[in-house]
Amino acid sequence: MILNALGCPEGTELSVNIIGDRKIRILNREYLGKDRPTNVISFSLQEGECGLINTTALGDIVISADTSAREAEEAGLTSSERLIFLLLHGILHLTGHDHERSGEAEAHRMELKEKEIWKLLQDAGLTKLT
């Protein structure tokens, strides 16, 4: 549903990996230069020299179960709600949205898109894992 809401063509693919804080800290340090755990990292397969090799593969999303669980508890959410939100956030990054490097206007645009799609997921009953 998320990919459809973002206008991705049918057959679009991505991978999702759920790991712990120790492993995501290593990825965050090696690829983003930040030596700390984070909640989600997206790796695009649509950028760089090989970006057009497989146009249906968006990329990889890596979510820390540990950080996600802590954030869920702090926000009064279920673990599944937080995981699904982080998946949405990661997919938005893979489809070109940014909140860190592109300035305040783009961060606001991404936040609005998150809210829009989160509402669609809620209305469809898709914000909880069963």
C-alpha positions as CSV (number, residue, x, y, z in Angstrom):
1,M,0.0,0.0,0.0
2,I,2.9,2.4,0.8
3,L,4.5,1.9,-2.6
4,N,1.1,2.3,-4.4
5,A,0.4,5.5,-2.4
6,L,3.8,6.9,-3.6
7,G,3.1,6.1,-7.2
8,C,5.7,3.3,-7.5
9,P,5.1,1.0,-10.5
10,E,3.7,-2.5,-10.0
11,G,6.6,-4.9,-9.3
12,T,8.7,-2.4,-7.4
13,E,10.9,-4.3,-4.9
14,L,12.7,-3.5,-1.7
15,S,14.3,-5.5,1.1
16,V,13.7,-5.0,4.8
17,N,16.1,-6.1,7.5
18,I,15.4,-5.9,11.2
19,I,18.5,-6.0,13.3
20,G,19.8,-5.0,16.7
21,D,21.4,-1.8,17.9
22,R,24.9,-3.3,17.8
23,K,24.7,-4.1,14.0
24,I,22.9,-0.9,13.0
25,R,25.5,1.2,14.9
26,I,28.2,-0.5,12.7
27,L,26.2,0.4,9.6
28,N,25.6,3.9,10.7
29,R,29.3,4.4,11.5
30,E,30.5,2.8,8.2
31,Y,28.1,4.4,5.8
32,L,26.9,7.6,7.5
33,G,29.9,8.5,9.7
34,K,27.7,8.5,12.9
35,D,29.0,6.2,15.7
36,R,25.7,5.5,17.4
37,P,22.7,3.3,16.9
38,T,19.8,4.8,14.9
39,N,16.3,3.6,14.2
40,V,16.3,3.2,10.4
41,I,18.8,3.4,7.5
42,S,17.9,3.3,3.8
43,F,20.3,2.2,1.1
44,S,19.1,3.2,-2.4
45,L,19.7,1.0,-5.4
46,Q,18.5,3.8,-7.7
47,E,21.5,6.1,-7.2
48,G,25.1,6.0,-8.4
49,E,26.8,4.3,-11.3
50,C,24.6,1.2,-11.1
51,G,21.3,2.9,-10.4
52,L,19.6,1.9,-13.7
53,I,20.6,-1.8,-13.7
54,N,17.4,-2.9,-12.0
55,T,14.8,-0.2,-12.1
56,T,12.3,-2.2,-10.0
57,A,14.6,-2.5,-7.0
58,L,14.3,0.6,-4.8
59,G,16.8,-0.5,-2.2
60,D,17.3,-1.9,1.3
61,I,15.8,-0.7,4.6
62,V,17.5,-1.6,7.8
63,I,15.5,-1.1,11.1
64,S,16.8,-1.5,14.6
65,A,14.4,-3.5,16.7
66,D,16.0,-2.3,19.9
67,T,15.8,1.4,19.0
68,S,12.3,1.0,17.6
69,A,11.1,-0.7,20.8
70,R,12.5,2.1,23.0
71,E,11.0,4.7,20.8
72,A,7.6,2.9,20.8
73,E,7.6,2.8,24.6
74,E,8.6,6.5,24.9
75,A,5.8,7.5,22.5
76,G,3.1,5.2,23.9
77,L,2.9,3.2,20.7
78,T,2.9,-0.5,20.1
79,S,6.1,-2.1,18.8
80,S,4.4,-2.9,15.5
81,E,3.1,0.6,15.0
82,R,6.7,2.0,15.4
83,L,8.2,-0.7,13.1
84,I,5.6,0.1,10.4
85,F,6.2,3.8,10.8
86,L,9.9,3.3,10.4
87,L,9.3,1.2,7.3
88,L,7.2,4.0,5.9
89,H,10.0,6.5,6.8
90,G,12.6,4.3,5.1
91,I,10.5,3.9,1.9
92,L,10.1,7.7,1.7
93,H,13.9,8.0,1.8
94,L,14.2,5.4,-1.0
95,T,11.7,7.4,-3.1
96,G,13.7,10.6,-2.8
97,H,12.3,12.3,0.3
98,D,14.8,13.8,2.7
99,H,14.7,15.6,6.1
100,E,18.4,15.9,6.9
101,R,20.2,17.4,3.9
102,S,17.7,19.2,1.8
103,G,16.6,21.9,4.1
104,E,13.5,22.8,6.1
105,A,11.1,22.9,3.2
106,E,11.9,19.4,2.1
107,A,11.8,18.1,5.7
108,H,8.3,19.6,6.0
109,R,7.2,18.0,2.7
110,M,8.5,14.7,3.9
111,E,6.6,15.0,7.2
112,L,3.4,15.9,5.4
113,K,3.8,12.8,3.2
114,E,4.5,10.6,6.2
115,K,1.3,11.9,7.9
116,E,-0.8,11.4,4.7
117,I,0.3,7.8,4.1
118,W,0.2,6.9,7.9
119,K,-3.5,8.0,7.8
120,L,-4.1,5.8,4.8
121,L,-2.5,2.9,6.6
122,Q,-4.6,3.6,9.8
123,D,-7.8,3.8,7.8
124,A,-7.0,0.5,6.1
125,G,-6.2,-1.1,9.5
126,L,-2.5,-1.7,8.5
127,T,-0.7,0.0,11.3
128,K,-0.5,-3.2,13.5
129,L,1.2,-6.5,12.8
130,T,-0.8,-9.6,13.6
